[in-house]
Amino acid sequence: MAATTHTVTNQPPPLVGYDVFAADAALTEGVERHVPPAFLDEARTELGELGRAAGSAHAQRWGEQADGHPPVLRTHDRYGHRVDEVEFHPSWHRLLGHAVSSGLTGAWSRPAGHVRRTAGFLVWTQAEAGHGCPLSMTHAAVPALRADPELAAEWEPLLTSPVYEPGLRPVAQKPGALAGMAMTEKQGGSDVRAITTRAEPLAGDGEYVLTGHKWFCSAPMSDAFLVLARTPGDAPVDDGGQGGLTCFLLPRVLPDGSRNSFRIQRLKDKLGNRSNASAEVEFDGTTWARRVGDEGRGVATIIEMVAATRLDCVTGSAAVMRQAVAQALHHTAYRRAFGRPLADQPLMRNVLADLALESEAATALALRLAAAYDADTEQERAFLRLAVPAAKYWVTKRCTPVAAEALECLGGNGYVEESGMPRLLRESPLNSVWEGSGSVQALDVLRALRREPAALHAFLTEIGTARGADHRLDAAVKDLLTELADLEGVEARARRLAERMALVLQGALLVRYAPPGVADAFCGSRLGTDHGATFGTLPPTLGLRAIVERARPVVAGEEG
């Protein structure tokens, strides 16, 4: 008989078999708030189905397999022909297929489409974050392509299709398509004015060939890419970066079935989501592309795509935070120490409540931005011009400390790959880097303040709706107005300004919509002075237990 040294006890069950949507009070309440009543039942049904799928054992397994089997680049076939294909594990295709069929690339033409998609994106990418990249790029390509009605008529039905079909073929033969983007070049990074890729016109109207090297190409397995390049007629770039570049749509497969010249030089060995491919690509002077919009207006054409992907950076970070906090709450509800569950220990409860506040504030802000997209009024568009870069700056910055603290709640178990927490921690810095890192977002806030007075008016109108509800919020708004009144030397404090704007906006949303205990704790700790430099330093007099219980995911059969 084999010797038995111990029986395994005091280990939490896995967080599996639950509805990721229904278990998130901040998310469900936000959907109810922003989706019109006529479409609310439909939205609840589709998000409930997606939530149960995201919390299922098979979706979690797909995420593990996709992360554990990174994509592989095949530059040539067995005969030496150039193919430039990226191969993925079947679980990657299952994740992506489920997402596409659930409408996560189809927000632009259905009622409350952006709120429903944002909620779905937040739910589904908790199963695995890497495949969110092609979802985001495909979704965001639509407004850029609308600069050319002919291209939009051809491509929009494919990009918003609920059918995912991998493989490279002419898009006319496919029921659905994915889009990627390639702007960044090795010598410029976020400074698109340094782009050197050249575009030479052909005889056909709007047709060009490209020559150049893109340092980061997102989702290189896609059917088409939006890229920036210089045409012979492009004017010098002005100091705002609005001229001198043209936007192009580059298909992987040409209408006659031949492969476009799209040389994948290598896949990046990245810190985070190892399931997704990012590549360096070269265009060799025969790479065919179609112009999107007018020559010299490339940045203005593609900026709508950038804005949409920045919102997805906010949403993706909110998803990572929510999953990290959910795992911490679940673990500490079962793990016992010193005679009682960890979650009942006063100090751990403080940590959990603090983490839950950060997660709820991020979720509320992401949904508010999505609702502004759905409204599509002049006022809401002006609001987005400031709110998106401020939110992208702050929420993505908060993701890494939240993931790290949540991991620590699991102790040594959280440091082990099987827990899933290291995957979340590796993912957490991504959205702060992508689509313009922190300083780029902060400077974009300044640009909007200087050039678009309607944006500041819309932002102040939004936070003004919460005036008088919390004295700390009112004081923070007053301080913000003082900062805005003195723009001397403002660039050096642009990050501080972006942070304060995002925090005030989150505070205003929570004061208006969250339970009083949540709003009180957020305003006191984030806008007031009663908070330390790390999580778990909330005043113990607050109703921390209620905050923790509100955020805790409950598996069917558990007591609430």
N, C-alpha and C positions, 0 to 999 in steps of 0.2 A: 504494500500500500504506500502510495506517495505521501511524503511528509507534508503536513499543512502548517505553515507558520502563522497564518493569520487569515481572517475573513475581511474582505473589503467592505468597509462601512464608511459612512460620513462623506460619500462622494455624491454630488448632485447628479440627477438624471440629465441626459442631454436635452437641450431646448429644441424640441422637434415635435412635429404634429400639431402645430398651432397656426392660427390665422394672424399673419404678420400685420395685416391692416386693422382687423378688429381689436387686436391687443394694444394698439397705439392710440390712446385717447386724444392726444394732441393732433394726430393726423385725421382721425375720423371726425372730430369736431371741426377741423379746418375745412374738410370737404363739405360738410353740412353747411358751413358758413358761406362758402364761395360758389357752390354749384347751385344754380337756380332750381327751385322746387320741382319744376316739370321734368328735370333730368336727374333728380337726386336718387330715386330708386334704381334707375339704370346704372348710375355711377357706383352706388353701394354694391350692387350685384357683381359688376365686373371687377371691382377692387377686392371684394370678398373672395371671389374665385382666384384672383391673382395672389391674394394674401395667403390663402390656404395652400396654394401651390408653392409659394416661396418658403413657407414654414415646413414643408413636407420633407421626409427623409430623402426622397429621390432628388429633389432640387438641391438639397445640401450636398448630396453625393456628387451631383454634376459640378457644383462649385469646387469641391475638393479635387475632382479629376481634372477639370479645366486648368486649375492653378498648378496642379502637380505635373501636367504634361504640356509644357510651353509650346507655342507654335514653332514650326520648322520651315526654314527657307529652302526652296528648291530653285536654283537659278537655271539649271539645264535639265533636259530629259536624258534618257539613256543613250540617245544618239548624238548628243551634243547640241541640240537645238535650244535656244534661249527660251525659257518659259516664265521665269520670275513668278513663281507661285508660292503661296504660304499655306502650309498644311496645319490643320487644327485637330485637336482631339474631338471625337464625336460629342462629348458632353458640352463643348463650346457651342457647337451647332444646335444642340438641344436647348441650351439657355437662350441663345439668340433667336431661335425659331419661336420659342414660347413668348419672348418679349415682343417680337414683331406681330405675332398673331393676336397679342393682347392690346395692340394699338399704340405701342410706345414709340412709333415713328409717324403716327397719324393724328397729330393734334390740331392741325391748321384749319380744318374744315368741318369740325363737328362741334356741337354746343358744349361750352365749358371745356373745350378740348385741352387747353393748357393746364388747368387745374387737375383734370382727370389724369392727364399724362404725367404731370409732376408727381402726383400721389402714387401712380403706378410705378414710376421710375424709382421713387423712394422705397417702395415696398419690394420690388423685384430685385433690385441691385443689392439688397441685403443678402440674397443667396450667393451672389458673386459679382464683384464690382467691375471687373475688367471688360466684360462685354458691353458695359455701358458706353464705351467710347464710340463704336460704330452706330449705336442707337442715337447717341447725341449728335454725331456728325450728320447722319442721314436726316434726322429731324430738322436740324439747323440749316441745312442746305436749301430748304424750300424758299424762305424769304429772299435769299440771294438770287436764286434762279428766276424769281418773279420780275427781276429787272429786265429780263428778255422773255416776252410772252410766248414766243415760239418754243424756246427751250423749256419753259415752265410747262407748257401744254404736253410736251413729250415726256418730261422726266417726273413731274410732280405726282401723277397717278402711280408711278412705279415706286417712288420713295415713300409714299404714304400708304402703300399697299399692305394688307395684313398677311401677305404671303412671303415667307422667307425661302429663297432657293439659292443655295451656294453654288459656286462654279462660275467660270468666266465664259460667257457667250454674248453675242449681240443682245442688247437690252430689249430689242423688239421681239426677241424669242423668250423673254422671261416675264413671269407674272409679278415680280417685285425686284427692287434693286436697293443697294446700299451706296452711300456716298462717304468719301473721306475728304481730308483737307491737307494741303501742303503749302504753308507760307514760310515757315522758319528756314533760314539759311545759316550756315555755320559761322559766317562772318558778322551776322547781325542780330540773331536771336529775336527779341521782341521789337527791335528797331527795323520795321519793314522798309524804311527808307534806304536801307543798305542792300536790298534785294538786287541781285545781278542777273537773274534768269532773264533770257531774251526771248522775245516773240517776234517772228517774222511773218508778215501776212502772205497768204496764198491767193490764188485767183478767185476762189470761192468766197462769197460774202461772209465775213465773220470767221473765216478759217485761218489758222496760223500753225506754224511749227515752233516748238519750244526747244531751247538749249539752256541747261542749267543743272544745279544740284540742290536738292532740298534736304536739309539736315534732319528734320523731323517730318515724316509723313504719317498721319494718323490713319489707322485702319487700312493698311495697304492691300487687303484682300477685296476691297470694295469695287463696285462696277464703274465708278467715276469719281473724280476729285476736282475740287475747286482749288485753283492755284493763282498766285499773283506773279506777274512778269512785266518786263518793260518792252513796249513796242517802239519802233523807230520814231513815232510821232509823239511819244509821251513827253510832256513838259517837265522841267525840273520840279522836284518835290518842294512844296512850300513848307513853312515852319510848322504847320499842323499835320504834315504827313498825308494830306488829302489828294495830292496830285502825283503824276509821274509813274503810276502803276496801273495795270489793267488786269481785270479778273477774267479767268478762263475756266471752262469746263473741259476736263481731260478724261475721255472714256478709256477704260482698259482694253476693250475690244471694239474694233471699228465696225461700221455697218456691214461691210462685206465679209465679216467673220474673222479677219486677220487680227493678230495681236498688235495693239499700239506699242510703240517703243517706250517702255516703262521699266527701266533697269533698277531692280532692287539690289542695292550694293550690300546691305547687311541689315539684320534686325538688331535693335538696341537691346542691350542687356540691362534691364531697368531694375530699380529698387523695388517697385511696387508690383501691381497686378501682372503676374507672369503669364496669365492666360491670353492677354491681348498683345498684338504685334504693333510695334512702331518701327519705322524703317527709314533708312537713308535711300533716296532714289535719285536717279539721273535721267535727264532728258537729253537726247543725243543730236538734236538738230533735225530729226525726222519725226519727233513726237507731235502728233496731231491734236489740236484743241480748238474749241469754239469760244469766241469772245462772249462774255456775259456783261451786258451794259456797255457804256461808252468807253472809248479809249481814254486813259488818264484818270478814270473814275473807279479804279479797282478797289481802293480802300473803302470808298463810300458804298460800293456794291456789296462787298463782303462783310461790312460791319454788322449787318443784321444777323448774319450767321454767327459772328463772334459774340454778339449780345446774347443770342439764344444758347450758345454753348456755355457762356459764363453763368447763366441761370442754372444750367445742368451741373456746373461745378458746385454751386451752392447746394443744389438738391443732392448731388452725389455725396458731398461732405455730410449733409444732414442724415443721409442713409447710413454712412459708416458710423457716425456718432450714435444713431439710434440702435444699430445692431450691437455696438460695443457696450452701450449702457444696458440694453436688454440682457446681454449675456452676464454682465456684472450683477444686475438685479436678480436674475434667475439663480446664479451660483450662490449668492449670499443669502437667498431665502432658504436654501437647503443646507448649506455648509454650517456646521455647528462648531463653536469654540467657546471655552469657558462656560459651558452649560446652557448655551442658547444660540439660536441662529445668528450668523454674522450680521444680518440685516437688522437685528434687534439691538445690536451693540450701539450705544449712542454715537461713538466716533465714526463707525462705518456708516451709520444712517446719515450722518452729516455729509460724508463723501458722496453717497449715492444720491441724495437730494440735490447736491450741487451739480453733479453730472446730469441729472434729469432736467434741471433748469436749462442747462446749456443746450441739451438736445431739443427740448420743447421750443425754445426761442428760435433755433435754427429752422425747425419744421414750420413754425408759424410764419417766419419771414419768407421761406421758399414758396409757400402757398400764396402769400400775399402778392409776390412778384408774378406768379403764374396767373392770378386773377386779373392783374393789370394787363397782361397780354391778352386775355380773353375780352376784357372791356374794350380795348383798342380805341380809346378816345384820345383826344389831344392832351387832356389833363393827365391821363394815365401813361401815355407815351413820354410825357415830360417827366413824370415821376420815375419811370424806369431809367431814364437817362442818368440820374444820380443814384438811385437806389440799387441798381444792379452792380456797378463797380464797388460801391461801399459794402454791399452784402457779400460780394465775391471776395473782397479783401478780408473781411472779418470772419465770416463763417468758415471759410477754408483754413484760416489761421488757427481757429479754435479746434479743428478736427484732431490734430496730432496730440495735443495735451489731453483731450478727452479720451482718445483711444489708449494712450499710455496709462492714464489713471485707471480706466476700466480694466485693463489688463492686470494691473497690480491688485485689483480687488479679488482676482482669482489666485493670487499668490504665484507659487511655482507652477501650478497647473496652467496658468495663463501664459507662461513663457514657453510652453510646449506646443509644437505645431498642431497637434491633434485638437487642441482647444479652439482653433480658428482665430484666436486673438492676435497671433503674430501676423497673420494675413491682413487683418484689419489695420494693424499698426503700420505695416509696410505700405498699405494703400493710402494712409491718412495724409501724407504730404502732397500727393499728386495734384489735387485740384487747386492748391495754392500756387503751384508752378505753372500749370497748364493755362492756356489762353491769357497769358499775361500774369507775371508774378506780382507779389504784393506791391512793390513800388509802382509798377505799371498801372495797377488799379487805383492807387492813391492819386497818381498824377492825372488819371482819367477823371477822377472826381473833381480835381482842380480845373481841368479843362472845361467840364460842364458848368462849373460855378462861374467861370470867367466869360464863357461864350453864350450860355443859354440861361438867361434869367428865369424863363418859364420853368426850368427844371427845379431851381431852388424854391420857387413859389409853390410848385406842386408838392415838393417834399415837406415844406413847412406846413402846408395845408393838411397833409396826411398826419403828421405828428400832433398838429393842433387839435385834432379830433379827440385826443386824450387829455386835453388841458384840464387841470383842476382835480384829476382823479388820484394823483399821488404827488406829494410835495417834493419827493426826490426826483421824479421825472420832470416836474416843472422847473426845478433848479438846474437840472442837466440841460434842458432846452434853453434856459436863460444863458448858461455858460456857453453853449454851442453858438448862440446868436452873437455873443461877444467875440468868439473866435472868428466867426464869419465876417464880422464888421471890420476886422483888421487883417487884411490879406498881405500886409508887408512881410516879406520873407516867408511866405506861407509854404513854399515848396519844401523847406527843411522840416516842417511839421505836418506834411501832408498825410503821413500815416496816422498820426494822432487824430487829425480831423476826420479821416475816413472811419477810424475806429469809433469815435464819439458819435458820428452820424448813424452808424449801424446799430450801436447800442441803444441810442435814443429811439430809433425806429423799432427795434425789438421790444423795448420797454413799453412803447405806446401800444403795440399790438397785444402784448400780454395784459396790460392794464384794461384794455377794451374787451378781450375775449377769454383770457385764461381764468381759472378759479382765483379768488382773491389771495389765497395763500401762495400760489405760484407767482403772481404778479408782485406781491409784497416782498417775497424773498429775492426775486430778480432785481427789483428796483433798489432794495436795500444793499445788495451785494455788488451789483454791476454799475449802478448809477449813484449810490450813496457811498459811504466810507466804511461801512461795517463788514469788511471782508479782508481776508489775507491774500497772499500771493499764490496760493495753491488751492486745489479743490479740497473740500472738507473743512472750510473755515467760515461757514455760515453761522450767524448767531443762533445758539441752541434754543432760544425762546421761540423760534419760528415753528410752524406746524410741519416739521420735517417728515414725520411718518406719513402724513396724507400725501405729500409730494412724491415720496417713494412708492406708495401704493398706487397712485395714479399712473405712474410710469411702468410698473412691473408687468411684463407679459405673462399672461395666464394660459396655461395649456388646458385643453378640455379635460374636465374631471377634477381639476385642482380647485381648491377653495380660493376665492378672491382675496 
